[in-house]
Amino acid sequence: MGSKNKLKRFKENETFANVIQPTREEVTSNFPYKGKWNTFFKNDNPIVLELGCGKGEYTIALAEKNPDKNFIGIDIKGARFWRGAKTALENNMNNVAFIRTQIELVDYIFAKNEVSEIWITFPDPQIKYKRTKHRMTNTEFLKKYHGILNSEGTVNLKTDSEFMHGYTLGLLHGEGHEVLHANHDVYKNVYSPKEVTGTQTFYEKQYLEVGKPITYIKFKLNY
Ligand SMILES: C[S@@+](CC[C@H](N)C(=O)[O-])C[C@H]1O[C@@H](n2cnc3c(N)ncnc32)[C@H](O)[C@@H]1O
């Protein structure tokens, strides 16, 4: 995408009622919506997150199918989620929001029990945090997710990375978490949930074109 187009999207994002772009400082010093997301959505419906949402395909697809839940996409790249935010506005979807921020700050943005489900869709192999590289399913991040999920809360990981899939499964078993579903080729497995095979993200389509298997894990954290 050219820089002119990006600038146009950044400007539009500022006018979108469903986009929040806080500074790091705003997030880390008493973020106003923490524990109060019901005031943003004006209802008490369950909240589902998509972390590293890119264009927000899952956020939009799940929000369309589940009008009784609220969906929030989080990504640091505003020009990407502009697509999802615009689609939500064009379709009058009141159960969608996007936050431009760092995934590692989720525990500043949501209170314990405030989130009912997390989707991690095609994460980068590693993300930078505290000057070191982290997998989005390492112990430190799993603890952050546990810190915002409710007692029934689940996490979904969809990835093309066999390494990420195996690494996460090993960690979940080792730490005694509950693996609810694990599948190393979702399109070849008849037991794959519809929400997993029914939506393809931008990155996923590229992996599918070159014949890469897509893996999936659904799990519940026990700490
Ligand atoms: C490989 S892309 C996948 C995007 C989308 N989920 C998809 O499947 O098309 C990874 C996304 O994670 C975002 N990302 C990476 N590190 C991040 C971080 N620390 N905080 C927030 N977003 C991050 C990137 O901006 C990018 O959009």
The ligand as a Gaussian input file, in Angstrom:
#p B3LYP/6-31G(d) Opt

LIG

0 1
 C        0.830000     -12.121000       9.993000
 S       -0.248000     -10.785000      10.346000
 C       -1.854000     -11.565000      10.465000
 C       -2.984000     -10.586000      10.311000
 C       -4.392000     -11.211000      10.292000
 N       -4.714000     -11.833000      11.559000
 C       -4.524000     -12.208000       9.168000
 O       -4.577000     -13.412000       9.455000
 O       -4.580000     -11.782000       8.002000
 C        0.140000     -10.391000      12.018000
 C       -0.510000      -9.102000      12.531000
 O       -0.118000      -8.894000      13.878000
 C        0.139000      -7.514000      14.069000
 N        1.100000      -7.384000      15.187000
 C        2.338000      -7.908000      15.265000
 N        2.902000      -7.604000      16.453000
 C        1.974000      -6.888000      17.138000
 C        1.947000      -6.297000      18.437000
 N        2.986000      -6.385000      19.252000
 N        0.823000      -5.631000      18.807000
 C       -0.238000      -5.523000      17.976000
 N       -0.266000      -6.065000      16.746000
 C        0.830000      -6.731000      16.336000
 C        0.701000      -7.028000      12.750000
 O        0.540000      -5.635000      12.594000
 C       -0.104000      -7.858000      11.752000
 O       -1.258000      -7.182000      11.292000

